[in-house]
Amino acid sequence: MIATPPPVTTEPFAPRRWLSNGHAMTVFAWGRVREFRDLPAPEARRFRVDPDDEVLARCYWQPDRAARATLLALHGLEGSSEAHYMRGLAHRAWTRGWNAVLLNQRNCGGTEHLARGLYHSGLTSDPREVMRSLVATDGLTAFGVVGYSLGGNLTVKLAGELYDGSDPPIRAAVAISPTIDLDCCVRAIERRSNAVYHWNFVRHLKGRMRRKEQTRPGGFDLAPLERIRTIRAFDEAYTAPHHGFQGATDYYHRASAIRVVGQIRIPTLILAAEDDPFVPASQFREAALRDNPSIVVRVERHGGHCGFVGEAVNGFDGYWAEETAVRFIAAVMTR
């Protein structure tokens, strides 16, 4: 059965007056400090996803959690549950009366000691196992999944793999600036204009491997780190062989959500921007997306990468993508 999405009722995105440049929007959204003073302290909860691997989630529970919908949030490359957009989603979910589960990918958010292995851009088994555990132990019955960037690829890929979303019970999915064609996105970030972003990602990837050696000595050979200068080289040396891929190219192909979008039957919303510096909008015009009635694609003129910060007016903080994502899930949940 094909589930058609509800209409997206938000207006087209309008950036703050001085954030109409994609780079400015991306850097501002990344660097701006946000406070959520009325958000309660979360429960730190560990989930076993493999015999040798655990992940950590920050969970915000309503008093009767089993009776409420749950938002599961997935962060981007080298992000964590502390990313501003993760906590922004939690705040919006909480004020609507939902639970919120902010999941750290393996080794992210200071969790290098919990996992033997590494995460990758298509490792959908981790969020799937977390949701199944929450169904079994907490009685949760309805999830909306929201992912940013790499987490957006995970979200779309998960929606395609789970087909109708019955196990676990995913009612809706939203991907914001998702890297659904990984090779396309890696080639984009390799452009000279994106050198600062690229350097920052590589710096964090290499730092994580060094921290992992401190917590789990001998697990990985760190000798290649000194000559690694690109995400592609990191994936060739570490991500691909660790997960059984035949190199970075094979990894990017097999882990990309674009391969499974035709299978999606869960109401799914994709939000992207024409001026995203390293997630090209061209991937969102593929026929497999356009022809699937379960998917709504909104490619806005502005928004940068994981930005979408508009004017703060009338009690609205301006974070358009967060608000649009939660409204979409709410519309699905109430049908």
N, C-alpha and C positions, 0 to 999 in steps of 0.2 A: 504493500500500500504506500502510495506517495503522499507525504505530508506537505502541503503547501504552506509557506511561511505567511505570517500576518503582514499587513502593510507596514512599512517603516514610516512612522508618522513625524519624525523629527525633520526640521527644515534642513536644507543644504548647509554644510559647515561654512561659517564665516570666521576667519582668524582674527585675533586681536590685531589692531591697526598696524603694529610694528612687527608682526610675525607672519607676513605674507610670503617670506622667503623660506623655502624648505629647510635650509641649514639652520637658520635662526630659530625656527619652530622646533626642530629636533633638539638642538642644544638647550634651548630654554626649558622645554618639557623635561629633559633629562636632569638638568641641574637645579631646577627650582625646588625649594624645600616646601613641603606641604604638611599641615598638622590636622589631625583628626581627633580632637580632644574628647568628643563624646563616643568614640569607639572603645568598647571595653577591651581589657587585656585578653589576648587569645590563649587558648590551650595549645601547648607545643605537643604534637603527637607524632609518633614514629610508626611507619608502616613497612612491613617486610614485603619487598617486591620480587626478590630472588633469594635463594638460599644464603648468599653472601652479601646481600645489598638491602639497605634500608633507606627510606627517604623520610624527610621531616616536613610536616605541614603545620601551619599556624591556623587554628580553627576558632571561629567565632560562632558560638552556639546560642540559639534562642532557647528559652526555658523548656519548651516542648519541641525539641529538635526533630523528632520523627514526624511531627505533623506539619513541618514547614519545608518549603523548597530549599535547595542548597545550591549556591553558586560555587563552582570549582574554578579557580583562576590559575593560569599557567604563564609563567614569565618567559622573557626572551633570553638570548644568548648571554651567559654569564650574569644574569640577573638573579633575583631571589624574591622571597616572600616580602622583603622589605622595600621593594621597588615602589615608587610613589603610586603608579597605576594599579598595583596589586592592592595596596591599602585603600586607594580610592574606590576600587570595585567593592572591597569589603565594606566600606562605609555605606555605599549605596545599597548593597544587599541588606546590611544590618538594619538600616532605617526603613526598609520595605518589609521587615519582619522575616527575612530569610536567614538561613545559616550561610556562612562563608568559609571556604576551605582554600587557603593559599598554599599551593604545593611548591616546594623547592625541588628542582631537578636533582638528580644524583650529584653529590659533592658541592652543590650550590648553597649559599647562605651559611657558610661555615660548617658544612656537614661532611667534609672529606673523610672523617673517621668512620662514618656510617656505611660507606659503600666500598666494596673492593673494586668495582668497575666504574666506567664513565657513562655519562648520558650522551645521547645523540639526538639529532633533530627529528627523528621519526620514531623515537622509543615510546610508542603509545601504550605499551604493556604496563608502564608504571602508573599513569593516571587511571587506567582501567582497573588495575588491582586495588588501588586506593579506594575507588568508588565501590567496588565489590565488597571490600572490607567494611566500608561504612554502611552499606546495605545490610550486611550480615550482623554487625555488632551494634549498630545504632538505629537500625530500622528505617533508614532514609529511603525515600521512594521516588524522588524527582530531582534531577540535576539539570542545571544550565551550566555549560562550560564556556569560559571566555579565555582566549589566549592571545598574547601579544607577540608579534615577530616570530621567533622560533616556536614559541608557545602557540602561536596562531597556526603554524604548519601542523603541529601536533593536534590541535583542535580539529582542523579540517580533515586530517588523515584519520583521526579517531572516528569522526562522523562517517567517513566512507567505509571504514573497516567494520563498524558496528551495525551498518545497514539501517535498521529501524530503531536503534537505540533502546532495545528492551533489556539488554544485559551488558553493562549496568543501565539503569533507567535514565537515559539522557533525553530530555524533552526538547532542548534547543542548544545551538552552538553558535558562537560569535568569534570571529577571528579579526584582529585589528593589526594592520600592516603585516600580514602573514607572509612568510617566505615559502610559498607553496611550490615554487620551482627553485630548488636550492642552487643548482649550477648557475642559473640566471642571476640569482642574488649575489652569489660569491663573485661572479664576474663583474657585477656592478660595483661591489665594494672595493674591487681591485683597481678601479679607476683612480687616476691621480687626484681628482677633486675630492675623493673620499679617504685620502691618506691618513688623516687624523683619526677618523672612526676606525679604520682598519688597524692602525697601530694600537689603539686603545683595546680593541677586542683581542688582538694577539697578545698584548701585554698581560691581560687578565687570564687568558687561557694558559699561558706559560706559568704565571704565578700560581694558578690552581694546581698544576702538576707538581710544582715545588712544595706546596703545602701538603699535597697528598703523600709525597715521599716522607715528609716529617711525621705524618700520622700513621702511614702504612708503609714502612721502609721496604724497598726491594720489589714493589709491585710493578713498577715501570722503569724502563731505561731512560734516564734523563739526558743522556749524551746528545741526542738529536736536537734538544731545545736550543742550544746556542746558535744553530744555523737556521732555525725556523724564523721566517719573516712574514709569513702569510697564513691566513686561515686555511687555505687549501693545503699548504705544507704541513700544518698541524694535523689536519684531518688525515692526510696521507700517512703521517708517521704514527699517529695515536688512535684517533677515532675509528677509522676504517678497519685496521687490523684487529683492534680489540673486539669489535662487534662482528667480525667475520665477513666484511665487505672486501671486494677485490680492488682496493684502492679508493681514492676520494671520488673519482668519477662514478664508480659503481654505487658508492654510498649516496651521493647526491641524487642519483636516479631513483634508487630504491626507497629512499626516505622521503621523497617529495610527495606532498599531498595531491599534487596535480594529477598523479596517476590514478587516484581513486575517487575523484570528485564525481564521476558519473554514477557511482554507487550510492551516493548520499540520499537518504530518505528522511533524515531528521531536518526540521526547519533550521536553516543555516544562514547567517548573515556575515558577509565579508565587507569590512571597511578599509579603504586604502586611499592613498593620495597621489595625484599626478606628480607632485613635487617631492616625493619621498626620495632622499638621496641614494639609497641603495636597495630598495625593493621596487623594481620597475613595474609600472602599472600595466605594461603589455601582457603580463602573465594572467591578469584578471579578465582579459578579453578572449580567452580560449573558448572554443565552442562547447567543450565539456561543461564549463561553468554556465555559459549563457543558455544552454539548452536544458539544464536541469531545473525543473520547476520547484524543487525543494530549496534552492539557493537564491538568495538576494545579494547582488553585488552593488556596493555603492563606492565608486571611485570619485572622490572629491578633488576639486582643483587644488586646494591647499590642505595642509595637515602635517607635512613632514613625515618623519618616521616615529610612530607611536606618540605623536604630539596631539594635534587637534584641540589646541587651547584657544577658545573663543573669549569674547568679552564676559566678564563676571557682572551679571545684572539680575536684579529682583530675586536675590537669594540663590541664584544659580552660579556655581563656581567657574563655569566656562569650559569644563572638561567634557567636550561634546561626545567623544567616542565612548567614554564610560557610561554617560547617560543614555546614549543611543543603544548600547549593548544591553543594559539592564531593562530598558523599556521594551526592547524586542523580546527578551526572555519572559518578561512579565506578560506580554500579549499572548505568547504561546501557552504559558502556564494557566492562563485564565480562560482559554477556549474550551 
